[in-house]
């Protein structure tokens, strides 16, 4: 797994970051309007050989990877570079592959500095006008008419209609100038088509950069602008939309890397991923600039403020291809109808989403155990509620040391490394046995390993690891909701004991559990985040009451009541009034979005099967909606991998964990509702397979944006850590 910036690519990123920040200033971007072309910048790019980055070495180019070209385009997007860079890069690459005297001559013309070469994005038709990015300033346009790949040399400069955002768009009518045929074979058609696909990838990278910079600008303004006595960025009505956008932009960058990896691996879905990427980057840019401009209020409408430059180009750049929604339909055709498509060759891609190698032996052992004990007729597979818990299975796994294989052997684990543990736990998802008591008990056990006393470790860890006991989480209170740090449940010191009084809600799994991981207030006079202490409370202690609460998810949760519950100090976890540190360590394990992408993908596959059986799979409306669900699954999986990769590398989280959880759960909610609509009315029928998975997912998804931290709380964390916005919670 490698999801950090590759060492060889870092200098490329840094070089273009410096270059565009210095040379593509807002002053120059403005001066290039209304056409959207800066001749000086074009010349400076030639000095860097930027246009020849992807040209093969035989033709005198850099033959660099598409990954590095995307790094360049991301920085160009951040600074709104007024030059047809993506178009020239792919056109020159195509000429290098096509070869021939004309192609070589035009490569040298561009290198000479007086010639701009661009690309017509659509197949040309006689007399049909096409808007071509860069066409207004180009001396040559690479075209394909269904038979020939040619360079058309306009007899006169193309008219440059006033457009939304420049991009040097020219109105091009084929056949009104000299036409130089480069090639006329099937390979030529393939090369031109691949050039258009590569343009989509490069433009998506630019749009991601544009989105990120617009959000950076808006966040800086939101920290400076004061209204009603506080920075406007402290208002969640403003900060949360920006947080959603930066999550989507980060997701777009991960989808870009995911797409490049799939292209390098020549995966069957690679071409579909290109279309998904272009659609997602276009959508994200539109949303990001809208919320960014809104942050500036009326000033954002003023020509004096740069944000309007971003707002216009977020639409102008992708729309030269047409409606981005068409790409979602195209993705559906490629993915689900096996429509033939040409994918660009990305060259070397040094990012890798695959988990670390190793662990096959432990995974095989886990799989063999499940095969010997799981019975689909008896056990609730693919059911993520507490009701899927089975004591016989739980204890069998515990006896084998497979509940928490990464724990030390002295406490019942296997001393397994991260790779082996991940591989073993992946089998749980594979077989569909994922009851929450294992994860809640593991979370509490990890906190005890880190903060618990030796006596407490000896008392509970071996019993947890053997499968003898489970634990529940006691965070939420009736009056607190998501504000867990407003806890009122009191713990008062009495000699060597503590006396606890209070109430918790949604203590799921308490009916199974032997202990509850309880958040209490030990200093009522301290600020609410500083007067908290965590305890492990035996649920059979006198004064504890468990009352069932049933949900429409077919799941039981509980209200738990504590009346003069006396426990020894050894059940304290962490320092007195140090509960936030313990709690934060525990919550971080829940905030990765870990497996929700699997739910989304399973639902999308079920809906696809339904569409095939009912002969609806070729309906463009259905293809687009299915493609969106698969795109969401890809992004959710990529973000989750990013979190794992950062953890393995020991890199600070920067709120990627909360961001992944927000994206994954919100996508789960949206996609389950949409797929339920799509397959109606058959989707209304309950079941554990087929469309029943969608109905079950619809009910289950509603809770996922609540537990493990609500989406609102996590968005605030993203706004603060990723965007530097002021704290929006008391």
N, C-alpha and C positions, 0 to 999 in steps of 0.2 A: 504494500500500500504506500503510495507516494502522492500526497495531495497538497504539499507545499510547493512553492515556486522552485522549479528545477535549477540547480546551480548554474548550468550552462545558459539558461534563459534569463537569469537575473540581470546580467549586464545589458541585455537587449531591452528589457523593461526599463531599467534605469536610464539608459541612453535616450530612449524616445520620450520618457517622462520629462527629462530635462529639456529636450529639444522642443517639444510642443508647448511646454510651459513658457519657454523663452520666446519662441518664434511665432506661435499662433495665439497671440494675446487677443483680448477682446477688442482692442483698438484696431488690430489688423482684420479681425473677423468683420467688424463693422465697416471698415474701409472697403472690404471686398464685396459688400452688398451694392446693388440688389442682385447681381449675377451670382455671386458666391464663389469667386475665384481670385486667389492672390498669386500673381505671377512670380513674385519674389519668393514666396513660400515654396512654390513648385520647383524653382531653381535650387533652393536650399535642400529640398528633399532629394533632388537629383545628386547633390553633393554627397548625400548619405547613401546613395544607391538604393533608396527606399522603394522606388518603383520596381526595381529589379530583384527585390528580396526573394521572390519565388521563382524567378527565371532559372532554368537549368544552367549548370556550370558550362556545358558545351557551348551555350549561346552567350556566355560572358556574365551570367547572373550569379546571385549568391546561393541559390538552391537551398534556402533556409526552410524550416518547417512551417506548416500552417499555424502551429502553436505560436511560434515567434511572430509570425505576421499578425496574429490576433492580438498579441501584446502591443504591437505597434498601433493597431487600429483602435484598441481600447483607449490608448493615450490620445490618439487623434480625435476620438469621440469626446473625450473629456474637455478638449480645447476647441472643439468645433472646427477643426482644420478645414479651411476653405480651398480644397483641392480634390479632384477626382482620384483619390489615392487607391481605394479598393478596386475601382474600375480599371485603373492602369495596371495594377499589380496582376489581376487575373488575365487581362488582355495580353500582357507581355508574357506571362507564363504560358498561355495558349500558343502564342507565336513560337516560343521556344520549342514546344512539343510538336507543333506542326512542321516546323522547319521550312526550308526552301529559300530561294533567293529573295523573294518579296518580303518574307517574314524577317530575314536577317537584315535587310535594308531598313525596315521600319524600326527594328530594335535600335539600330544605330541612329536613326532620326530622332527617336525619343531621347537617347543618351546625349545627343548633341545639344539639347536644351531648347530648341525652337519648336518642338512638336509635342503635342498632347495626344495620346491615344486613349480612347475609352471603349466601352462595350455596350452594345445594344442588348438589353435584357430579354427581349422577346424576339421570336422568329419574325423576320421581316416579310412583308407582303407588298407587292407593287402598289404604289399610290397611297398606302395606308400610313398616316403620320404616327410616329412613335416618339414619346418623350424619353430622351436619353440623358442620364446623369453625366455631367461633364461635356455633353454634346455642344453646348454653346461656345466652348473654348477649344474644342478638339479639332485637330487637322485630319484625324483619321478615326473611323468608328469600326470596330470589329463586329461583323454581322454574320448571321446564318439565315438562309432563306429556305431551309428544308433540304437543300442539296449542296450548296457551296458555302464554305467559310471564306469570307472576303473582307477586305478593308475598303470601305467606301470613303472617298475623299470628297467632302462637300465642295461644290463649285464656288460657294460663297459661305461665309460664316452663318451658322444656323441662327435663326431668330431665338432670342432668349426671352420667353414670356415671363412676366412678373409672377413669381410663384410664392408659396407659403414660406419657404425657407432657403432660397438660393439653390445650392448644389449645382450651379452652372448648368441647369437643365436646358437642353436645346430641343426644338421641335424638328424632328428628322423625318424627311420623306425619302424613302429608298429610290435609287435610280436617277437622282438629280445631280450626280457628280461622277467622277471617275470611280470605277469599281475594279479592284485588284483581287482576283481570286487567289486564295492561298492553297486550298485543298478542296477536293470534291468526293471524298469517300466516307465510308461508315465511321472510320476512325476520326475523321474531322468533325463529324456530328457529335461523336462522343466527347471530344476535347472541348467543343464549344459548350455543350450541356454541362460538363464538369466545371467549366469556368463560371457559369451562372450559379451553380450550386456553391462554389467556393465564395462567390460574391455574397451570397446569403450569409455564410458563416462570418466573413469579415465585417459585413454590415451589422450583424448581430453583435459582434464584439464592440464595434463603435457605439452602438445604442446602449450597451451595458455601461460603457465608460461615460457616455452622456448622462445616463440615469444617475450614476454614482456621483458625478460632479454636481448635478443639479440638486441632489439631496444634501451634499456637503455645503453648498451655498445657502440653501434654505435653513439648514441647521445652524450655521454661523449667524445668520440674521436672527433666528429665533432665540439665540442666546443673548443677542445685543438689544433687541427691541423689547422695551418694557411697556406694559399696559396693566392697569389696575394694580400697580405696585409690585409686579413680578415679571420676569422674562416671559414672553409669550410661549416659549418652548416648554414651560412648566404646565401648560394646559394640555391635558390628554387629548382633547378634541383636535389639537394640532399635532402633537407629538406622535400619537398612535398611527395616523395615516402615513406619516413619514417613516415610522418603524416598519409598517407593513411593506412600504415601497423598498426599503433597504433590504429587507428579507427577500423580497422578490428579485431585487438586483443581484444579491448574493446567490440566490437560487439560479438566476440566469447565468452567472459566471460558472457555477458548478455544472449547469446543463451544457454550457459551451465546452467545458473540459470533458464531460461525459460523452458529448458528441464526437469530439476529436479522438477520444480513446476508442469509440466504436468504429470510427472510420479507419483508424490504424489497425484495428483487429479484424476489419472487413466483416463486421457482424451483419446479419441479415436486416437488422432494423436501423442501420447506419443512415441510409438516405431518408428514412422517416424521421430520424432524430434531427437531421438538418432542417427539415420543414418545421418541426416542433420548436426548435431553437429560434428560428426566425420569427415565428408567431409570438413566442413568449417574450423575446427581446423587444418586439414592437409594442406589445401590450404593456410591458413593464415601463418602457420609456414614456408612453402616453400617460400612464397613471402617475409616474414620478414627477414629470414636469408640471402636471396639473396641480398636484398637492404642493410642489415646491413654489410655484407661482402664487398659489393661494396663501402660502405662508407670508409672502411679501405684501399681501393685501393690495391696496390700490397702487402702491409703488410698483408692484410687479407688472402692471399694465403699461407703465411708462417706458418709453424707448431708452431712457437713461439707465435703466437697470438691465443687467445682462441676462437675467433669468428669462426674459422674453425671447432671447436668441435661442435658448435651449428649447423653450416651449414650441417654437415653430419648427425647428429641425427634427424634433422627436417624431413628427409626422412626415415631414418632407423627405427625409432620407429613406424610410422603408416603403413609402407609398409609390415611389417610382416603379416598383415592381407590380403594384396593384394592391388589392385588398388583402391584408395579412391573414384574414380569416380563410382565404382560399388555401393558404399554406397548411392550415389545420385539416382541411378536407384532403389536401394532397398527402399529408402525413397519414391520414386514415387509409387512403387508397394504397399507399406504399406498405403500410404495416399490416393491414388486414385483407387486402385483395392481392397482395404480391405484385403490385404494379411495377413494371420494370423502371429502374431509375439508375442514373449514373452518379456515382459518388466521387468526389475529388480525393486524390491521394494526398494525405496530410504530411507525409514524410515522418520523421521521428517525433513521437509523442512520449514524453517522459513522466506523465502523470498516470497513476494506476489506482483504480478504485477497488481492486480485489483485496480482501483482507489478507493479513500476513500469512505466509505459508506455514504449515505445521499444524499439528493437532489432529491429523487424520486418524491416528490410533485411538485417541480418546473419543473422537466423534464416532468412530466405528463401534466402540464399546457402548456408547450411549445409544446409538441406533439399534444395536442388537438387543439391549435391555428393553427398549420400547417395543421392539417387534415381538418380544416374548411375553409382554404383559398387557399391552394396549389392546382393547377390543372395541372397534367402532360402534358395536351395538350397545355396549355397556357404558363406555366413557364418552363424555361430551367433547369431541374434538372440534377444533376451529371455533371454540367458544371461549371468549376471553373474560368471562364473568367468574366470580368467586365460586359459583355453583359447579364449575368444571373441575374443582379440586377433588381428588380421590386419595384417600389416606393410604390405600394399598400401594398405589403407584408412587406416591410421595415417599413412603418408607423404603420401598425397593430402591429408589434412586439414592436415598440417603445411605442405605446400607452399603451401596457401591461407591459412596463418596462422590456422587455425581450431582448432588444438589448445588453445592458451592465448591467446584473443583479447584478454584484458585485459593481457597483458604488453606492455612497451614495444616499439615497432617495432625499436629497435636490437638487441633480443634475439630477434626473430622473431615478436612478437605484432602486434596491430593497434591498440594503444592504445585499445581499446574501453572504454566506460564500463560500470558495473555492470549497468545495465539491458540493454544490448546483449549483454554476456557471458552474463547469465542466460538471455536469450532464445535465444541460440545453443546453449548447453548443454542447454536444455530440449528441443531438437530431437533430441539423442542419445537421450533417454528416449522421445520420441515414436516414433522409428523402431525402437527396441529394440536399439540398438548401444551397449553400455555396458561395454566391457572395463576392468578395473581398472588396467592399466598407464598409461592416460591420467591417472587421478586420482592414483595414487601419484607419477607423474612431476611432475604439477602441484604436488602438496604439497611435494615436495623442491625443485622450482624456485622456489616462493614463499619457502622458507627461504633459498635461495641469494641470491635477490634482496634479501632483508632483511638477511642476516648474512654472505653470502659475500664473499671478496676479489675485487677487480677481475679478477685473473688467472683465478680459478675461474669467474667469470661468463662471461668471454670464451671459456673452454675448453668449457663444457658447455651454457650456455643456448641458444645458437643451434642446437646439435645436438638438444637436447630439443624446441625449438619446431618444427623442421623435420620431426620424426618420425624422425630418424635413430637416436636412442637412447631408451631408457627407463631408469628407475631402480627399485630395490626398496627395501624398508624392512627394516632390520636392528635390531630392537628386542629381541625376546623371546629369552631364553636357556633352555636345558633346565632349569636349577635355579631360574629366576626366575618363569616363567609371567607372570602379569599384573603382577607387581612389577618392571616394567622398570627402575626406578631402583636395583634391587639388582644391576645388571649387573656381571659379573666380567671380561668381555672387556677386556684391558688395552691401553692405548696408552702407550708410554714414549718420551719425547723423546730423540732422538739427533742432536745438532747441529741442522740445518735439517730433519730428517726425524722421522717417528714410526714406531715398530715396534709392530705390532699382533699380539696373540695371543689366541685365544678361539674361541668357537663361538656361533652363533645358530641358532634354530629358527624355522620358519614364515616363511622368507624367500621369500614367494610372488612369482613372476615373475622370480626371479633368473636362470632359464634364458633369459629374453628380454633381461635388463637388461645395461647396460654398467657401471653403478655401483650401489653399495648405500649407503644413508643409515644410517650405523653409529653406534650409541650405545656409547661406551667409558668405561672408568674410567681417569682420568688421575691421581687422587690417592687412593690406597687408605686414607690416614689421615684424610681428611675425612669428615664425615657423608655418608651415601650419596647424598643429594640434591645435594650440593655438589661432589662430586669427579668429575663427568661431563663429557665433551666429545664433540661430534658431529663426524663426518668423512664425507666423500664418498669412498668407497673404490672404485677401479677393480676390477671383477671379473675382469679379465684379468691383474691383478698377480700376480707369483710368490708362491706360498704360499696362494692362495685355492683352496678346493675347494667344489664345489657337488654335494650329494647329493640326489636326488629323494626325496620323500615323497608317497605317493598317498593320497587321501582318498575316502570313500564319496560325496562330492559330485561325483565324476568330475572332480576337480581335482587338479592337481599343486601341491604346495608344496615347500619345500626346507629342508634343513639346510645351513648354510654354515660352513666351518671356515677359520680364519685362523692361519697358522703363520709367524711372523717376517715378516709382510707389511710392507714398507717403503714409506711414501708421503711425499711432500714436505709441508711445513707448509701450502702453499697449499690443500690439500684439507681443512683444518680449517674448520668452519663455526661462527662465533661465537667467543666468548672461551674460553680454556682454563679448564676447570672451570665453564663457563657453559652446559653442555649442556641443563640443565633449561629454561632460558629458550627455547632453540631448539626443544626437543622440545615444550614447551607450545604454542608458536606453531603447530607443525605439527599436533599432535593436535587443536587447536581446530577445524581444518578438517574433521575426521572426525566431530565430535560434534554433528551437527545433525539426525540422523534423516532426512536429505534426501529419499530416494526410496522408503523402505520402504512408505509408504502406497500407492504405485503397485502394488507387489507384492500387498499385501493386497486392494486393489480388484480387480485382475485375477483373483486366485484366487476372490474372492467372485462375480465375474461369471461365471466358468467354472462354479462350483457352481450358480449360478442357472440357467444354460443347461441343465445336467444335470437339475436338478429340474423344469424345464419339459418337457424331452423325455420324462422318465419319469413325468409327471403326478403329481408329488409337491409341486408348488409351493404348494398350498393347505394342506399339513400345518402346523399351528401350531408344532410342534416345529422343523420345518425353517425356517419363516419367522423364528423367533426367532434361530436360529443364524446365518442369513444376515444378518439385521439387525445382529447384534452385530459381525460382521466389517465391515460397511459403517460402523458407528459407530466402530469402531477406526480404520478408514481416515480418516474425517473428523477424528478427534481427532489422529491422527498428522500429517495434512496441516496442520491448524491450528497445532499446536505447532511444526512445521517452519517455517511461515510466520512465527510469532512470533520465532523465532531470526533469520530473514532480516530481518524488520522492525527488530529491535533492532540488527542489524549495520549496516543502511542508515542508521539514525538515530544511530549512534555511541553507543548506550546500553550501559552495562556489562551483561555477559551474565547475571549472577546465577545461573549454572548452568542456564539454560534450554537451552543446547546439550546438555550431558550428559543433562538430563531428557528432551529430545526423543529423543535416541538410545536411552535406556533404554526409554521407552514404545514407540517404533516397533519396535525389534527384538524386545522381549518380546511385543508384540501379533502380530508376524509369526510368531513361534514358536508361540504359542498358537493363532492362527487357522489356520495351515497344518495343524497337527495335527488340529484340530477339523473342518476342511473335508475333510481326508483321511478321517477317520472317517465323516463325513456321507455322502460319495459312494461309500463302499466297497461292493463290492470293485472296481468299475471304476476307482477312483482309484489303485489300485496299479500300473496300467500306465503305463510311462514314455512321455513324449512332450513336444513343445515347444508344444503348443497344447491347448485344452480342459482336461480333467481332468489331463492331463500336466503342466500348469503348477502344479497343486497338489502333485503328487508331487515335482516339481523344487523347488518352494518349500519343501516340508517338509525336504528334504535341505539346501538352501541356507541356510535360516533358522537352523539349529543353530549356524552359525559367526558369525552377525551379532552375537550377544551377547558375542563374544570380541574380534574385531578392532575397532580404533578405540577400545580401552578396554573392558574387561569390564564387564558390568552391575554387578558388585559394586563395582568401583573407582568407577564413575560414581555409583552410589547414595551412596557415601561423600562424593563431591564435593557432591551435592545436599543431603545431610544437613548438611554443614558450611556451605555457602554460603546455602542457602535457609532452613534451620531454625536455624542458629547452633549446631549441636551440636558437641561436642568432636571433635577429630581422632581418627579410629579406626584410622589406619595409622601405623606407626612411621616 
